[in-house]
């Protein structure tokens, strides 16, 4: 017991653990606020309308994948190396590339959004779902431009608390405004409009924060200078690495968004609500592991530059610790779920509880995947990850649809568990073998 206590104290003093805790405070705080407001919205609009809202969010997530975390995580990895080398010219080139590629991706997303009402009509017989999804997509456009720039900069220069506050502000503001609009009486339209209003505010705040970073960090360019250099930014130089990293990262987003979208094809809108809440509740608890992955995205490339032999030991240690933590978090969340759902969501959503227990296997194995993305990028084997996940999706989507058609929401639970567990275990085994060599 004494040795165990000393080990805990040593871990608490470690700089990486402290940074994880600081980032967790912001990230999980924002997630909690998002979850609480989501509970209130769910109770206000009731299962059928909440199912419509969930499907709209799912469609928007799939449409705006290229504007998600993939680009900024790829750029963070490149920035980490340039920052260690004190290369201010490379930093300016990388940030200019980030803005340019985000803008080009935004144009493509806008084009796709035009067809969302028709797609929703074909899938669910309700084109309004597509209209709501388009509003959320526009919100994502605003929140992606300067937010990604500031996010990556905070991450690289080690301002973890500022990064945590930025994440907290982004999540909190969008959902608080959504709740206000719902309370005023705008229903699902108010919920998605709040996302848009909050994103526009974060757009301005992020620009001001980056301007402040460039004043204090001589390696970073001024915002106006950076904007003027976007047009001549070299896309070809970084596109190959960024494309594959973004595609790999967005594979994870696809794995998260598709289950709800596919579930809506064969079950009622109200039943979508039950699965959405069970899946979201489990992922809420697992989001505590997210900051570890965010920090590893910069730390693994730094370790590779400084001491390659340390990569294997750190990767294995982080993965096993995270696996143990995910087991404890998932089982604990399932045990308290009957009390939580009855108190917070009310009797209307009690059917979700049994699916939370069904997702225990999914959540327990989730932790082993925390270090996968950062390590794929660090050793430049992202294409292998994409291949593994592509094979799983090609085989998993038809199997998942068959499961949902024949077993309803239990089919969705089985589908999610198979997808994530196979992906994480195969990827972890490959990386361990590769790093040993």
C-alpha positions in Angstrom: 0.0 0.0 0.0 2.9 2.4 0.8 4.5 1.7 -2.6 1.1 2.3 -4.3 0.7 5.6 -2.5 4.2 6.7 -3.4 3.5 5.7 -7.1 0.4 7.9 -7.0 2.3 10.8 -5.6 5.1 10.4 -8.2 2.5 10.4 -11.0 0.8 13.6 -9.6 4.1 15.4 -9.7 4.8 14.4 -13.4 4.5 17.3 -15.8 2.5 15.2 -18.3 0.0 14.2 -15.6 -0.4 17.8 -14.5 -1.0 18.9 -18.1 -3.5 16.1 -18.6 -5.4 17.1 -15.5 -5.5 20.8 -16.6 -6.8 19.9 -20.0 -9.3 17.4 -18.5 -10.7 20.2 -16.3 -11.5 22.3 -19.4 -12.5 19.4 -21.7 -14.6 17.5 -19.3 -16.1 20.6 -17.8 -17.3 21.6 -21.2 -18.6 18.1 -21.8 -20.5 18.1 -18.5 -22.1 21.4 -19.4 -22.9 20.1 -22.8 -24.4 16.9 -21.3 -26.5 18.8 -18.7 -27.9 21.2 -21.3 -28.5 18.2 -23.5 -30.5 16.6 -20.7 -32.7 19.7 -20.3 -33.2 20.0 -24.1 -34.1 16.3 -24.3 -36.7 16.8 -21.5 -38.1 19.9 -23.2 -38.5 18.6 -26.7 -39.3 14.9 -25.7 -38.1 11.7 -27.5 -39.5 12.3 -31.0 -38.1 15.8 -31.5 -34.9 14.9 -29.7 -34.5 12.0 -32.2 -34.9 14.5 -35.0 -32.2 16.7 -33.4 -29.9 13.7 -33.0 -30.2 12.7 -36.6 -29.5 16.3 -37.7 -26.4 16.5 -35.6 -25.3 13.1 -37.0 -25.8 14.2 -40.6 -23.9 17.5 -39.9 -21.1 15.6 -38.3 -20.7 13.4 -41.3 -20.9 16.3 -43.7 -18.3 18.5 -41.9 -15.8 15.7 -41.3 -13.0 17.5 -43.2 -13.4 20.5 -40.9 -13.0 18.4 -37.8 -10.1 17.6 -35.6 -8.1 15.9 -38.4 -6.6 19.0 -39.9 -5.6 20.6 -36.6 -4.1 17.4 -35.2 -2.0 16.9 -38.3 -0.8 20.5 -38.2 -0.1 20.2 -34.4 2.2 17.3 -35.1 4.1 19.3 -37.8 4.1 22.4 -35.5 5.5 20.4 -32.6 8.6 19.5 -34.6 9.1 23.0 -36.0 8.7 24.5 -32.5 11.3 22.2 -31.0 13.7 23.3 -33.8 12.9 27.0 -33.3 12.1 27.3 -37.0 9.8 30.5 -37.3 9.7 30.3 -41.1 8.4 26.8 -41.0 5.9 27.7 -38.3 4.5 30.5 -40.5 4.3 28.2 -43.5 2.5 25.5 -41.6 -0.1 27.9 -40.1 -0.7 29.5 -43.5 -1.2 26.1 -45.0 -3.7 25.3 -42.2 -5.8 28.3 -42.9 -5.7 27.8 -46.7 -6.7 24.1 -46.6 -9.4 24.8 -44.0 -10.9 27.5 -46.3 -10.8 25.1 -49.3 -12.4 22.4 -47.3 -15.1 24.8 -46.2 -16.1 25.5 -49.8 -16.5 21.8 -50.4 -18.7 21.4 -47.3 -20.9 24.3 -48.3 -21.5 22.6 -51.7 -22.5 19.3 -50.0 -24.8 21.0 -47.5 -27.1 22.1 -50.4 -28.1 18.5 -50.9 -28.7 17.7 -47.2 -32.5 18.2 -47.3 -32.9 15.8 -50.2 -30.6 13.2 -48.5 -32.6 13.4 -45.3 -35.8 13.0 -47.3 -34.5 9.8 -48.9 -33.1 8.3 -45.7 -35.8 9.3 -43.1 -38.7 10.8 -45.2 -38.2 14.1 -43.5 -36.3 16.9 -45.4 -36.5 19.2 -42.4 -33.8 17.1 -40.7 -31.5 18.0 -43.5 -32.3 21.7 -43.1 -31.3 21.5 -39.4 -28.2 19.7 -40.3 -27.2 22.4 -42.8 -27.5 25.0 -40.0 -25.1 23.0 -37.8 -22.7 22.6 -40.7 -22.5 26.4 -41.2 -21.8 26.7 -37.4 -18.9 24.2 -37.9 -17.5 26.4 -40.7 -17.3 29.4 -38.4 -15.9 27.5 -35.5 -13.2 25.8 -37.6 -11.3 28.7 -39.1 -9.6 30.6 -36.2 -10.4 28.0 -33.5 -8.2 25.4 -35.1 -5.4 27.9 -35.5 -5.5 28.9 -31.8 -6.1 25.4 -30.6 -2.9 24.1 -32.3 -0.9 27.0 -31.2 -1.9 26.7 -27.5 -1.1 22.9 -27.8 2.4 23.4 -29.2 3.6 26.2 -26.9 2.4 24.2 -23.8 -0.3 26.6 -22.6 -2.5 23.7 -21.5 -4.7 25.7 -19.2 -5.5 28.3 -21.9 -6.3 25.4 -24.3 -8.6 23.9 -21.7 -10.4 27.2 -21.3 -10.8 27.6 -25.0 -12.4 24.1 -25.3 -14.6 24.9 -22.3 -15.7 28.2 -23.8 -16.5 26.7 -27.2 -18.6 23.9 -25.9 -20.3 25.9 -23.2 -21.3 28.9 -25.2 -22.8 27.0 -28.1 -24.9 24.8 -25.9 -26.0 27.6 -23.5 -27.3 29.6 -26.4 -29.0 26.5 -27.8 -30.8 26.0 -24.5 -31.9 29.7 -24.4 -33.3 29.5 -27.9 -35.2 26.3 -26.9 -36.6 27.9 -23.8 -37.8 30.9 -25.8 -39.9 28.4 -27.8 -38.0 27.7 -31.0 -37.7 24.0 -30.4 -35.2 22.0 -32.5 -34.6 25.0 -34.8 -33.6 27.0 -31.7 -31.2 24.2 -30.6 -29.3 24.2 -33.9 -29.5 28.0 -34.2 -27.8 28.3 -30.8 -24.9 26.3 -32.2 -24.5 28.8 -35.0 -24.7 31.9 -32.8 -22.1 30.4 -30.4 -19.8 29.4 -33.2 -19.8 33.0 -34.6 -18.7 34.4 -31.2 -16.0 31.8 -30.8 -14.8 32.8 -34.3 -14.1 36.3 -33.0 -12.7 35.2 -29.7 -10.2 32.7 -31.3 -8.9 35.4 -33.6 -8.2 37.7 -30.7 -6.5 34.9 -28.7 -4.2 34.1 -31.6 -3.3 37.7 -32.0 -2.3 37.7 -28.3 -0.2 34.5 -28.8 1.7 36.1 -31.7 2.6 39.1 -29.5 4.1 37.0 -26.7 5.7 34.2 -28.9 8.3 35.6 -31.3 8.3 32.4 -33.3 4.6 32.9 -34.3 3.6 35.3 -37.1 1.2 38.2 -36.6 -2.4 37.4 -37.6 -2.7 40.0 -40.3 0.7 39.0 -41.8 -0.5 35.3 -41.7 -3.8 36.2 -43.4 -1.9 38.1 -46.2 0.3 35.1 -46.8 -2.5 32.5 -47.0 -2.9 32.9 -50.8 0.8 31.9 -51.4 0.9 29.1 -48.8 2.4 25.9 -50.3 -0.3 23.3 -50.2 1.7 20.6 -51.9 4.4 20.6 -49.3 2.2 19.5 -46.4 -0.9 18.1 -48.1 0.3 14.5 -48.4 1.0 14.2 -44.6 -2.0 16.2 -43.6 -4.5 14.5 -45.9 -3.6 11.0 -44.6 -3.6 12.2 -40.9 -6.9 14.0 -41.4 -8.4 11.0 -43.1 -7.2 8.7 -40.3 -8.5 11.0 -37.5 -11.8 11.4 -39.3 -12.2 7.7 -39.4 -12.8 8.0 -35.7 -15.4 10.6 -36.3 -17.1 8.4 -38.8 -17.2 5.5 -36.3 -18.9 7.9 -33.9 -21.4 9.5 -36.2 -22.5 6.5 -38.4 -24.1 4.4 -35.6 -26.8 7.0 -35.0 -27.3 7.7 -38.7 -27.6 4.0 -39.5 -29.9 3.3 -36.6 -32.4 5.9 -37.9 -32.8 3.9 -41.2 -34.7 1.0 -39.5 -36.1 2.2 -36.2 -38.4 5.1 -35.2 -37.2 8.6 -34.4 -38.1 8.0 -30.7 -36.0 4.8 -30.6 -33.1 6.7 -32.1 -33.2 8.9 -29.0 -32.8 5.9 -26.7 -29.7 4.7 -28.5 -28.3 8.2 -28.9 -28.5 8.8 -25.1 -27.0 5.4 -24.2 -24.2 5.8 -26.6 -23.6 9.5 -25.6 -23.7 8.7 -21.9 -21.0 6.1 -22.3 -18.9 8.4 -24.4 -19.4 11.2 -21.9 -17.5 9.2 -19.3 -14.9 8.0 -21.8 -14.2 11.7 -22.7 -12.1 11.9 -19.6 -9.5 10.0 -21.7 -9.5 12.5 -24.5 -7.0 15.0 -23.1 -4.4 12.2 -22.9 -4.6 11.7 -26.7 -4.5 15.4 -27.4 -1.2 15.9 -25.4 0.3 12.7 -26.9 -0.3 14.2 -30.4 2.5 16.7 -29.7 4.6 14.6 -27.2 5.2 11.5 -29.3 6.7 13.5 -32.2 8.9 15.4 -29.7 10.1 12.1 -28.1 10.8 10.7 -31.6 13.1 13.7 -32.3 14.8 13.4 -28.9 14.9 9.7 -28.0 13.3 7.1 -30.3 13.9 4.3 -27.9 11.5 5.8 -25.4 8.5 5.6 -27.8 7.7 2.0 -27.3 7.9 2.1 -23.5 5.7 5.3 -23.3 3.2 4.0 -25.8 2.7 0.7 -24.0 2.5 2.3 -20.6 -0.1 4.9 -21.6 -2.2 2.4 -23.5 -2.4 -0.1 -20.5 -3.1 2.6 -18.0 -5.8 4.0 -20.2 -7.3 0.6 -20.7 -7.6 0.0 -16.9 -9.1 3.5 -16.5 -11.7 2.9 -19.2 -12.8 -0.4 -17.6 -13.3 1.4 -14.2 -15.1 4.4 -15.8 -17.5 2.3 -18.0 -18.5 -0.2 -15.3 -19.0 2.7 -12.8 -21.1 4.6 -15.2 -23.3 1.6 -16.0 -23.9 0.9 -12.3 -25.2 4.4 -11.5 -27.1 4.8 -14.8 -30.5 3.7 -13.5 -30.4 6.4 -10.9 -28.9 9.0 -13.2 -31.4 8.5 -16.0 -34.5 8.4 -13.8 -33.5 11.6 -12.0 -32.1 13.6 -14.9 -34.0 12.4 -18.0 -37.2 11.2 -16.5 -39.4 8.2 -17.2 -39.6 8.9 -20.9 -36.0 7.9 -21.5 -35.8 4.9 -19.1 -35.6 2.4 -22.1 -32.0 3.8 -22.7 -30.7 2.2 -19.5 -30.5 -1.4 -20.7 -28.4 -0.3 -23.7 -25.9 1.4 -21.4 -25.2 -2.0 -19.8 -25.0 -3.5 -23.3 -22.2 -1.0 -24.2 -20.0 -2.0 -21.2 -17.7 -4.2 -23.4 -17.4 -1.3 -26.0 -16.4 1.2 -23.3 -14.1 -1.1 -21.4 -11.9 -1.7 -24.5 -12.0 1.9 -25.6 -9.0 3.0 -23.5 -6.5 0.9 -25.3 -7.0 3.2 -28.3 -6.0 6.4 -26.6 -2.5 6.5 -27.9 -3.1 4.9 -31.4 -3.8 8.1 -33.4 -0.8 10.0 -32.0 1.5 7.0 -32.6 0.4 6.4 -36.1 1.3 10.0 -36.9 4.6 10.0 -35.0 6.0 7.0 -36.9 4.3 8.0 -40.2 2.2 4.9 -40.6 -1.2 6.6 -40.9 -2.0 4.7 -44.1 -1.9 1.4 -42.2 -4.4 2.8 -39.8 -6.7 4.0 -42.6 -6.4 0.5 -44.3 -7.4 -1.3 -41.0 -10.4 1.0 -40.4 -11.5 1.0 -44.0 -11.7 -2.8 -44.1 -13.7 -2.7 -40.8 -16.1 -0.2 -42.2 -16.5 -1.9 -45.6 -17.4 -5.2 -43.8 -19.0 -3.5 -40.8 -21.6 -1.3 -42.4 -23.6 -4.0 -44.2 -23.3 -6.3 -41.1 -24.4 -3.4 -38.9 -27.4 -2.7 -41.1 -28.4 -6.3 -40.9 -28.0 -6.3 -37.2 -30.2 -3.2 -36.8 -32.8 -4.5 -39.1 -33.1 -7.8 -37.3 -32.4 -6.9 -33.7 -33.2 -3.2 -33.5 -31.3 -1.1 -31.0 -29.5 -4.2 -29.7 -28.1 -4.6 -33.2 -26.7 -1.0 -32.9 -25.0 -1.9 -29.6 -23.5 -5.1 -31.1 -22.4 -3.2 -34.2 -20.6 -0.4 -32.2 -18.9 -2.9 -29.9 -17.5 -5.0 -32.9 -16.4 -1.9 -34.9 -14.4 -0.3 -32.1 -13.0 -3.4 -30.4 -11.7 -4.9 -33.6 -10.2 -1.6 -34.7 -8.4 -0.9 -31.4 -7.1 -4.4 -30.8 -5.7 -4.9 -34.3 -4.1 -1.5 -34.4 -2.6 -1.9 -30.9 -1.1 -5.3 -31.8 0.4 -3.9 -35.0 2.0 -0.9 -33.3 3.5 -2.9 -30.5 5.1 -5.3 -33.0 6.3 -2.4 -35.1 7.8 -0.4 -32.2 9.6 -3.4 -30.7 11.6 -3.7 -33.9 
